[in-house]
Amino acid sequence: MLIQLIVELVVGGLCGYAAMRIMKGNASSILLNVILGVIGGIVGGIIGNLLGIGGGWISGIVLTIAGACLVVWLYRKFFLK
């Protein structure tokens, strides 16, 4: 259980970093990348389930990055002005 949590945080952080690079953001805050990546993973999973997409680890990573990009965009829209 603890190993799975650590893996999810690492993958979430990497996907958050990828989303920051895709969105041309400032990648200075590793904690912010992890938080946005994990939230993006949740959002991407929900969107994937609603659309019937998913099932594999590649589609999971793509959905996580897409969800993280959406979360980064929303974060910039509402918190950075």
N, C-alpha and C positions, 0 to 999 in steps of 0.2 A: 504494500500500500504506500509506504513512504517512497520507495523507488519510483513508482508510477507518478507520484506527485512531483518528484524532482525532475523526472523526464518531461512531464507536461510543462513545468516552469521553464525548463531549458528550451524546449521546442517553442513555447509561447514567446520567450524572449527572442529567439532567432527569427521567428515570424514577425514579431514587432519590429526588430531591426530591419528586416527585409521591407516591411511596410513603410518605415521611415525613409529608407533609401528610394523606394518607388515613388513616394509622395514628396521627395526632395526635402526632407525634414532635417532637423538638427538631431543627430544621434548621440548627443553628449550625455543624456541621462539613461543609464542602463536600467534603472528601476522603472522609469516611465515606459521604456520599451517593453519590459516584461509585463507590466500591468496592462498596457494597451494590447500587447500580443495575446495575453490570456483572455482579456475581454473580447478581443477580436476572434479568438477561437470559439468562444461561446456563441457570439453573434453569427459567425460563419457556420457553425454547427446547426443553429436554429434555421438559418436561411437554407442550408443544404437539406435539412429534413423537410422543410416546407416545399421545396422544389423537387424532392425525391432524388437528390444527388448525394452521393457518398458511398461508403462501404469499404474503401481502400485507404491506405495511408497516404498515397499521393493525392487523392482527391481531398483528404482531410487537411493536408498541408496547404493545398491551393485554396480551400475554403477558409482556412485560418488566416492566410495572408490577405485574402480578399476582405474578410471580416475585419482584420486589423487595419487595412487601408480605409475602410468605412469608419472605423472608430477613430483613427487619426484625423480624418477629414472632419468628423463631428467635433472632436476635441479642439481642433483649430477654429472651427466655426463658432463655437460657443465659449471657449475659454481663452483664446488668444485673439486679441483684437488690435 
